[in-house]
Amino acid sequence: MILRKMAWLGGLLGLVASCGLYDDPWQIRLAEEDWQTKENSKLRLHYSATDRLLSDDDLAEAYFDNCLGWHNYLDPLFGAPDKQVQVYIFRDADHWNAVLYSGSAMSGAISTHNRYTSDPAIFLTAYPTVGHEMVHLFTQDDSHPAPGMLFEGLAVIFSGQPDDEYPDFDVPADTNGGYQDIPPHECSAPFAAQGLHPIDFLSVWDGMMHGSQQFYCISASFVKYLVDEEGLDPFLHVLRKAGRASLLGPSVEAVLEDEYGRPYSDLEDEWLQVVENLHPEFFQ
């Protein structure tokens, strides 16, 4: 989930806290915690040395390497931010939180995601969450946020999809609500067979409003179809134009039609045919 605001980080965190969006006091921790750091020119990891897991320097180093691995993987695909990426990792009770931003004191994007583990071995596998959020960070236009379906679908397929077309980390299947172990088209097939299609989510701006298996599976499947059929660059054009369209008038369907040169209904029919051909057992 992305919270976007053009503001000084401390002010932004105070705003989020004052709005009551989160019960846990992690906003205050970001401002007041005595953070330990590991960094290079691309990325800085902030972590609490008082945490019994992160006090293990080897574990913190391994987590930093994983975060940097995501940066190096995603940069050629999307282009990294000009500023150093900041990653905060900390725990509230059994909730692991990863907070990312990049930008000057006056510009930043904040991403949050909860993890539920106190096992050091499992903790290290949490880094696909950072990859998911880093896709958001690298591709989101804060002034014109894209619809949640396009935005989340892209992050799902590039933070662990089992696909040979793009290099991957062979990440474990424990991100995006636990649905990442199922290939997107297979994941979407039972819902598509029941009549649930991309149009049902296309104009949803906050993915957490539909933070369910249906939302993530349909989103990832439709975005994967578009990227596989037409390439990544046209989809990134759609992502940028769809965000601007939300303010200027054209529908998301119109943006897709303009980019791909055919009616939206044709795109959805083609997507459905791909899913049905791959998984006919759900459509019998």
N, C-alpha and C positions, 0 to 999 in steps of 0.2 A: 504494500500500500504506500502511496506517495502523498506526502503533505508538501505543497509547494507554496512558498512565500518569499518575496523579495524583501529581505530584512536582515538586520544583524542577527547572528545566530542566537545570541542570548535572548534578544527580544522575541524572536520567533518561538523559541522554546517556552518562554513565558506566556506568549499568546496561546499556544497549544494547550498548556496547562490550565490557563484561565478559562478556556472553552470547555474544559472537562472531557476532552476526547480520550484521555487515558487516566486510569485510576492510579497506576503505579507511578511513583515519583521519579521516573528516570530522567524527566526533563531537568529536574534540579540537579541530578547527579552529573549530567553533562557539563553543567556550569560549575559545579563545586568539587567534583571528584579530583583527587590527586592522581592523575593518569600517568601510567608508564607508557612509553612509546617505542615503536620500531618503525623505521622509515627509510625510504630512498627518495629520489627526485619525483617519482610517480605517485607514491602512496605512503600514507602514514597510518599506522595502526595504533589506536589508543585503547589501553586495557588497564584494568584495576589490579595492581599487585596484591591487593588484600584478598582477592578471590582465591580460594584454595586451588582451583584449576589453573588459573592464569598466572599464579605465582610460580608455576613451573616454567622456567625460561625457555626450555626446549619446546614446550607445547605452544607458548606464545610465538616462538620463531616459526614453528610449523604452520600456525594459523596465518601469520604474516605472509609466508611463502604461498599459501593457498590463495589468499586475497590478491597477491601480486600476479599469480598465475591467471586469475580471471581477468585482471587488467590487461595483461599481455595478449590473452586470447581475444578479448573483445575489441581492443584498440584497432586492429586492422579491419575489422568488420564495420565498426560504427564511428571510430574516431574518438579518442579520449578527450575529456575536458582539458582546457589549457592549464587549469590550476591543479595542484596536487589533490588527489582524492583522499578524503579523510574517512576512516572507518573506526567507529566506536563499537566495542563489543563488551557486553557486561550482562550480569544476571540479576534478576529480581525474583526471589524465591526460586521456582523451577523454570522460569521464563528466560530464555536467552534472547537478548536484544541485539540486533545489528543496526546501527544508524550510520548512514553514509551521506556525505555532502561534498561538494566541490565548488569552489568559487571564492571570490574576495569576501571581505567582511560585509559587503552590501548585497551579495548575491549568493544564493545557495539552494540546493535541493536536498530535502531530508527524506530518507527511506527508513521504514521500521519493519521488523519482522520478529516474531517470537519463536523461540526454540524451547523444547521441553526435555531437558536432560541434565543430569549431573554426572554422567559417565564420561571420563576423559576421552575414551576411544570414540564414543558417539559424538562428543563435542567437536572433534576434528572434522567429522562429516558434515557439520553444519554449514560449511563454506559454500555449498550450492545456493543457499539463501543469499549470501553476499553476491554471488554471481547474478542471481535473478535481479536483485536490487541494483547492481551495477549496470545491467542492461538498461534499466529505467534511467539511471543517472546519465548514461552516455547518449541516450536517444531522446530524452524528453526536452521539449521546448517549454520552459516554465511559464512563459507569457501566453502560450497557446497550447494548453495540455490536450493531448489526444484522447479520444474515447477509450474507456477502460478496456473494452474488448480487444481492440487492436494493440493497445499498450501492454496488457497482461499476456496476450497470446504470444507476442514477440519474445517477451522475457521467458515464458515457459519453454519455447522451443530452442532458445539459445542458452538455457541454463541447465541442460541435461537431457535434451531429446536424444533417444537412441537412433541416430541417423548418421549415415556414413558421409553425407555430402559435406558436412562441416566438421572440423576437428572437435574433439570433446575431451573431457576429463574422465570419462566413464564414471560419472558421479553416482552416488547411491540414490536410491529412489525414496527420498524423504524430504522433498521440498514441494512447494505449491500444494499444500494440503495433502500430500501423500499420493498424488495422482501421477507423479513423474515417472513411476515405474511402468506405466502403460503408454505405449506410443499414442500420439495425439489422435490419429484417425480411429484406432481401436477404442480409445477412451470415449470418443464422441459418438461412436456408432449406435449404442443402445438408445441414446437420447435422440439422435437423428431419426431413428426408426420409430420413435414415439411422436415425431412431429416437431421436435425442438430444433430450431434452425438459427443461424447467425443473426438473422434479422431481429430475433427476440432479444438480443443483447447489444445490438450494434450501436445504439445511442446511449447506453449506460455509461456514465462518466466515472463513477466510483465502483471499481471492481468488487470492493468489499460489500456493496449492496447486494451483489449476487455472488458472494464469496463461497461458492459451492462447487461441487464436482462438475455440475452441468456447465457452469460459467467457464471454468478453466479448461475443461475438455473441449467444448465447442469453440472457444476462443483460440486455443492452440491449434486445433484442427483446421479451422478456416484460414488462419494466418499461415500455417504450414502449406496449405494448398496454394495460396497466393504466392508465397516465396518459391515453392518448388516449380510452379508453372511459369511464373513471370520474372523471377529473380528477386534478389534482396533490394537492389536500388529502387525499383519502382514502388516496392512496399514502403520504403523509407520516405519516398515522396508523398505517398498517401498519408503516412503518419503525420508529416508536417502539415500538409494541406488540410487534413481532417481537423486538426487543432484550430487552425485559422477559420475554417468553415463554421465552427461552433459559434464564433463571434460575428461572422460576416453574413451568414445566411444559408449557403448551400448545405444540403444534408450530407451525411456521411455516405449514403448511397450514391449521391451525385458525384462526390469526390472519387469514389471507386470507379464509377462509370467513365468519368473523364480520364482517369489514369489508364484504365485497361481497355477502353474503347468498345465496350459492349454493355448492355443493360445489366443492372445489378442482379436481376432475376436469373440471368444466364450464368453469372458467377456462382450464385448459390446453387443452381441446378448442377453445374459442373462439379462443385465441391461435393454435393450429395452423391453424385455418380461415382466419384473417386472413393468415398467412404463405403458406399454400398458394394462396389466391385471388390474392395479389399476385405470386407467383412460381411458377406451376404448372409451369414448365419443369423444376424440380428434383424434381417429384413424379411425373413420367411413368414 
